Amino acid sequence: MRRNSAKLLVDGVPQVWLGANFWSRTGGPLMWRDYSPEVVREELRVLFEHGLRQTRSFFYWPDFMPTPERIDEEKAEHFADFLDAHREIGMTSIPTFIVGHMSGDNWDPAWRGGRDLYADVWLVSRQAWFAQRMTERFAAHPAVAGWLISNEMPIYGRLRHEPKAPVEQVNAWAQLMVQAVRAGGGHQPVSLGDGAWGIEVTGTDNGFSVRDTGAMVDFVGPHVYRIDSDPVRQHLNAAFICELSAVAGKPVVLEEFGLSSDQVSAAGAGHYYRQTLHNSLLAGATGWIAWNNTDYDDLVEQGPYSHHPFEMHFGITDRSGNPKPPLHELAEFARILSEVDFAGCERPDAQAALVVTEYLERGYPFSQDDDRPLIFTSLQQAHVAAREADLPVGFTRERDGIDPDCSLYLLPCVKQIQGLTWQRLRDRVADGALLYLSYTAGEVGHHRQPWIPYFDETFGVEKQLTYGVVDEVTDEVVEMTFTDDFGDITAGEVLRFQVGGNEHSRAYLPVRPRGAKVVATDAHGRPALLRHPTGSGEAVLCTYPVEHFAARTSRVNPEDTHRLYSALARIAGIDRVIAVDDPRVFADALVHHDGRVFAWLISQHDREVPVVPTAPGRSVHELGTGEELTEVVLPAYGVRVVELKTR
């Protein structure tokens, strides 16, 4: 199964963006009113010296378009100088047109008059006019690398308390805006700047469909500021979103990510940047633009910093331009990208697939939106477990048709799936694939229990359910004792799963075997894991929603689901390019088009730890020196990149 590794192409040449979202410390969003060419050049030079080559820049809409028919010439001249400064230093920029939202506040041009940004024909024409005119001015400038239509339009076009915009209106707005850039001579890559917060990525319908708008743009740009109760999930948040953002098949640029130093220690900020950069790289991201370039201590009396003061300190440099830990991490990341020639690297194909049920991204008559959070969080936790097992997985979306070439299909806590999809999965099992499903009753009080047809026949069991009544898990920890060898789990071993969830989802599936073999039982002697050969393959049923339990539990990872996934990979005959015997260290690889193989080792330990990587048929070597390694020492939350050479 091909995993998304698409890169931006300009004249057929792959592009890798690494940079920062940019407001000068002289004014933040109001920088164009008090523009300082000297300060801007000083700020850019610091970024350049630390390996950054791009900025994302902003036409603050109220300033650049003071009336519906006029562009402020002084502001436009300032922006021209801004681009000249990039060219002088050796950088490029990605201008953003409709900037009415920024850092916790919205600003309108005085002439908007409350008109709808998507549906009012006149106002849409004014936006398109502005984008076309600004493109005409700057498209030929060598410092322009690409274009973005907006900044987080979903929360500018509609506030949280307002109804979402209709998808049809959003799609039409997006199409007209992209066409305006092209009409203005913009030949560079273009995207929306919407944050990729659509239903296909988040499970929340905000009117923006990443699938629909992805067909109109050259890349998708997630903005990731998610928080979590588990440190490992937090370190993988951006990676997971990047995987889901590939729904459109376009290059994924992590367009915004970062943190305020008011909310984390200096060391913690460095750890978060390091983890986010490298984990998202392994998840298919091909560009990174940090939020943001500098701190704004001198703007505390100016909005948005006056009422959102923590927004002053998202900078990768301080108020004086001195590097903060995130900038040092970006510099090291830039060094590694160069050393492995990342533009020439791709992710290897995957033999295991995480199935994304269509119910995450699409409603059906009398299906419920409140089923989606369980789908999203269970899939997220399954992604964590796969990374802990060093199991490369692809994401196969039911709506696009299940990828037919995988050896292992993982359905973590899937309650709803299309009938034809289920039949295709059954056919894949008959043809030799391994299918894994963990039971869930769902976490809502309507339509509890699965919607899956031929469940008993698929798994060789007889359900012992009472209609509408869940079988409550009363244990605080589920113990799964193996009665038979199962992949790399030996008979007698015990896996333990902390129980989480609500009164609906803290439930197990009582079954009687009818052809299936019980390979693990719970503490009460009931079947917990069963395998059922069918044709050339087999179906494996877990009677507990272990991924959901973990997803609803704080500080739980690593938990034992990774042992199940590792065993399933062994049974499916999947060879991992590289692995380590430590779930707190992730191992994965990229393959260069010249045949070189580079492996990443990413630690979740809060202390230094040695690991012994295994790479079947290959030896492990120090990047750069070529020294062969039998052991690799990782600092706290550290990353090491090594080269794998054929023996």
Buried (B, 14 or more C-beta within 10 A) or exposed (E): BBBBBBBBEEEEEBBBBBBBBBBBBBBBBBBBBEBBEEBBBBBBBBBBEBBBBBBBBBBBBBBBBBEBEEBBEEBBEBBBEBBBBBBEBEBBBBBBBBBBBBBEBEBBBEBBEEBBBBBBEEBBEBBBBBBBBBBBBBBEBEBBBBBBBBBBBBBBBBEEEEEBBEBEBBBBBBBBBBBBBBBBBBBBBBBBBBBBBBBBBBBBBBBBBBBBBBBBBBBBBBBBEBEBEBBBBBBBBBBBBBBBBBBBEBBBBBBBBBBBBEEBEEEBBBBBBBBBBBBBBBBBBBBBBBBBBBBBBBBEEBBBBEEEBBBBBBBBBBBEBEBBBBBBBBBBBBEBBEEBBBBBBBBBEBBBBBBBBBBBBBBEEEBBEEBBBBBBBBBBBBBBBBBBBBBBBBBBBBBEEBBEBBBBBBBBBBBBBBEEBBEBBBBBBEEEBBBBBBBBBBBBEEBBBBBBEEBBBBBBBBBEBEEEEBBEBEBEEBBBBBBBEBBEBEEEBEBEBBBBBEEBBBBBBBBEBEBBBBBBBBBEEBBBBBBBEBEEBBBBBBBBBBBBBBBBBEEBBBBBBBBBBBBBBBBBEBEBBBBBEBBBBBBBBBBBEEEBBBBBBBBBBEEEBEBEBBBEEBBBBBBEEEEEBEEBEBEEBBBBBBBBBEE
